[in-house]
């Protein structure tokens, strides 16, 4: 009878140890997943902010100048031929 009790106690201890090990492994896995997700979210936020800043800078810089209308007297750049014509009247 004493041997049976000892065997039962040993089996219970083994089961408890296995359960504790499984719980610890699960906790470690959850912590690792949380760290990976947190770092991915931080990288996404940094990239998103950078893209938004680039977009804002591009918007604030205005449209690109495609004009070749330059005043021959003062070398002022005009956006259009009609603007150059109006500007040339200021030299009269």
FENVENVEN-V347604 format. One record per pair of residues at least 12 apart in sequence whose ideal C-beta (glycine too) atoms are under 10 Angstrom apart, sorted by sequence separation. I is the first residue (numbers start at 1). GAP is how many residues later the second one is. If there is no record, write none. Layout:
i=I gap=GAP
i=I gap=GAP
//
This chain:
i=65 gap=12
i=67 gap=12
i=69 gap=12
i=71 gap=12
i=72 gap=12
i=76 gap=12
i=65 gap=13
i=66 gap=13
i=67 gap=13
i=68 gap=13
i=69 gap=13
i=71 gap=13
i=74 gap=13
i=65 gap=14
i=66 gap=14
i=67 gap=14
i=69 gap=14
i=70 gap=14
i=73 gap=14
i=74 gap=14
i=76 gap=14
i=69 gap=15
i=73 gap=15
i=63 gap=16
i=67 gap=16
i=68 gap=16
i=69 gap=16
i=71 gap=16
i=72 gap=16
i=74 gap=16
i=67 gap=17
i=70 gap=17
i=71 gap=17
i=73 gap=17
i=74 gap=17
i=69 gap=18
i=73 gap=18
i=71 gap=19
i=72 gap=19
i=71 gap=20
//
